[in-house]
Amino acid sequence: MKEKPNYYAIIPAEVRYSKALTPNAKLLYAEITALCNMNGKCTASTEYFCRVYEVSRASIQNWLSLLDKNGYITRVLIYRQGSKEILSRYIKLVDKPSLKMCTDNTNINITNTNLTDSNKKALFKKPTLDEVKNYCILRKNNIEAESFIDFYESKDWLIGKNKMKDWKACLRTWESREKNNPKTNTKGMSKIQQHLQKNINVKEKLLKQFEK
């Protein structure tokens, strides 16, 4: 009778990350789960697996032995009563993996990846000084990392009214503005540096008031 695999094949984490199994043995385990009936039994013959994977009988037997030896399957032989004649054989999963469990986990993962806008904003992580310095060196843009961090620290890492999403993109915008805006004041400060200095001066004034 021609085998009709189920649509799904399952490889539990215990099998997937087993160091005792070869990748082909893990693949064969998945094929067995797809061929199992509701009782966790697979009646496919060795020849069937040979045809599916186009390998020798010895290879299939080796993979089955690994699965059997490590306790993932058992191979059962049914003999004619009172003789050594084999009437049938089947492979049984030791612990039948649950397709429902697999499906539920998948749904949970999908749900977790559907982040709301507020969650996405919460994922923003302020860069360290070294991270900004290294990126500036990589870009060869001559932007002062300290100025960049101080500027956005003073603005609570907001761009307008919105929380910053990508500091690297923001730094590239600085870079572009510096290149396209050569105008500086008499002290050689760009508009961005002037704005930063204004914020620093305001902070210093506030600190002096508190110290009094």
C-alpha positions in Angstrom: 0.0 0.0 0.0 1.4 3.4 -0.9 2.3 5.6 2.1 0.6 8.9 2.4 2.5 11.3 4.6 0.6 13.9 6.6 1.1 17.5 5.6 3.2 18.3 8.7 6.4 16.7 9.9 7.6 17.5 13.5 11.1 17.7 14.9 10.9 18.4 18.7 13.7 20.4 20.2 15.1 17.3 22.0 15.7 15.7 18.6 16.5 18.9 16.7 19.4 19.8 19.0 20.6 16.2 19.8 24.4 15.9 19.4 24.0 12.1 19.2 22.0 12.2 15.9 23.2 13.0 12.5 21.3 15.6 10.4 20.0 12.8 8.2 18.7 10.9 11.2 16.8 14.0 12.4 15.3 14.3 8.9 14.3 10.7 9.0 12.6 11.2 12.4 10.6 14.1 10.9 9.5 11.8 8.0 8.4 9.2 10.5 6.3 11.7 12.3 4.6 12.6 9.0 3.8 8.9 8.4 2.6 8.0 11.8 -1.0 7.2 12.4 -3.0 8.4 15.4 -1.4 5.7 17.6 2.1 7.0 16.8 3.0 4.0 14.6 4.7 4.2 11.2 4.4 1.1 8.9 6.7 2.4 6.1 9.3 -0.1 5.1 13.0 0.5 4.8 12.6 0.3 1.0 10.1 3.1 1.1 12.6 5.4 2.9 15.3 4.3 0.4 13.1 5.5 -2.5 12.2 8.8 -0.8 15.7 9.8 0.0 17.5 7.9 -2.8 20.0 6.3 -0.4 21.1 2.8 0.3 19.4 0.4 2.7 22.5 0.5 4.9 22.1 4.3 5.3 18.4 4.1 6.3 19.2 1.3 8.8 22.1 3.3 10.3 19.8 6.4 10.8 17.1 4.1 12.3 19.6 2.6 14.6 20.7 6.0 15.9 17.1 7.0 16.6 16.4 3.6 18.3 19.7 3.6 20.3 19.0 7.1 21.6 15.5 6.3 22.7 13.5 8.3 20.1 11.8 5.4 18.4 11.3 1.6 18.9 11.1 -0.9 16.1 8.6 -3.6 16.6 8.5 -7.0 14.7 5.3 -9.1 14.6 6.1 -12.8 14.1 3.8 -15.6 13.0 2.8 -17.6 16.1 5.3 -20.4 16.8 7.7 -19.4 14.1 10.4 -16.8 13.2 8.5 -15.6 10.2 7.9 -11.9 10.3 4.3 -10.9 9.4 4.7 -7.2 9.8 6.8 -4.5 11.3 6.4 -0.9 12.4 8.2 2.0 13.9 6.7 3.6 17.0 7.6 7.0 18.4 8.7 6.8 22.0 7.2 10.2 22.8 4.7 11.2 20.2 5.2 14.9 19.5 2.0 16.9 19.5 1.1 18.8 16.3 -1.3 21.0 18.3 1.5 22.0 20.7 3.7 22.8 17.7 0.9 24.9 16.1 0.1 26.7 19.4 3.8 27.7 19.8 3.9 28.9 16.2 0.8 31.1 16.9 2.4 32.5 20.0 5.5 33.4 18.1 3.6 35.1 15.4 1.6 37.1 17.9 4.7 38.2 19.6 6.2 39.5 16.4 3.1 41.6 15.7 4.3 44.5 17.8 2.3 47.7 18.3 3.8 51.1 17.6 4.3 51.7 21.3 6.2 48.4 21.7 8.4 49.3 18.7 9.3 52.6 20.3 10.2 50.9 23.5 12.7 48.8 21.6 14.9 51.8 21.0 18.2 51.6 22.9 20.4 54.7 23.5 23.8 54.2 21.9 27.0 54.4 24.0 29.7 56.9 23.4 32.0 54.2 22.0 29.3 53.0 19.6 28.8 56.5 18.2 32.5 57.1 18.0 33.1 53.9 16.1 30.3 54.6 13.7 31.6 58.1 13.0 35.1 56.7 12.4 33.5 54.2 10.0 31.6 56.9 8.2 34.6 59.3 8.3 32.2 62.2 8.9 34.1 64.2 11.5 31.0 64.4 13.7 31.8 64.7 17.4 30.3 61.7 19.1 30.1 63.6 22.4 28.2 66.5 20.8 25.7 64.1 19.2 25.0 62.3 22.4 24.8 65.5 24.5 22.5 67.0 22.0 19.9 64.2 22.0 20.3 63.6 25.8 19.2 67.2 26.2 16.1 66.4 24.0 15.4 63.1 25.8 16.2 61.3 22.4 13.2 62.9 20.8 13.0 64.0 17.2 10.3 66.6 17.3 7.6 64.9 19.4 8.5 61.4 18.5 11.0 59.0 20.2 14.0 58.3 18.1 13.9 54.9 16.3 17.3 54.6 14.6 20.3 56.7 16.0 22.5 55.7 13.1 20.0 57.1 10.6 19.8 60.2 12.7 23.6 60.6 12.7 23.7 60.2 8.9 21.2 63.1 8.8 23.6 65.2 10.9 26.4 64.2 8.5 24.3 65.3 5.5 23.4 68.6 7.1 27.0 69.4 8.0 28.1 68.7 4.4 25.3 70.8 2.9 25.4 73.6 5.4 28.9 75.1 5.4 27.6 78.4 6.9 28.9 78.8 10.4 28.9 81.8 12.9 32.0 83.9 13.7 33.2 81.3 16.1 33.1 78.5 13.6 30.1 76.7 15.0 27.5 75.1 12.8 23.8 75.6 13.5 23.6 72.2 15.2 26.5 73.0 17.4 25.0 76.4 18.2 21.7 74.7 19.2 23.6 72.2 21.4 25.6 75.0 23.1 22.4 76.8 23.8 21.0 73.7 25.6 24.2 73.3 27.5 24.1 76.9 28.6 20.5 76.6 29.8 21.5 73.4 31.8 24.4 75.2 33.4 22.2 78.2 34.4 19.7 75.8 36.0 22.4 74.0 37.9 23.8 77.3 39.2 20.3 78.3 40.5 19.9 75.0 42.4 23.4 75.4 43.9 22.5 78.8 45.4 
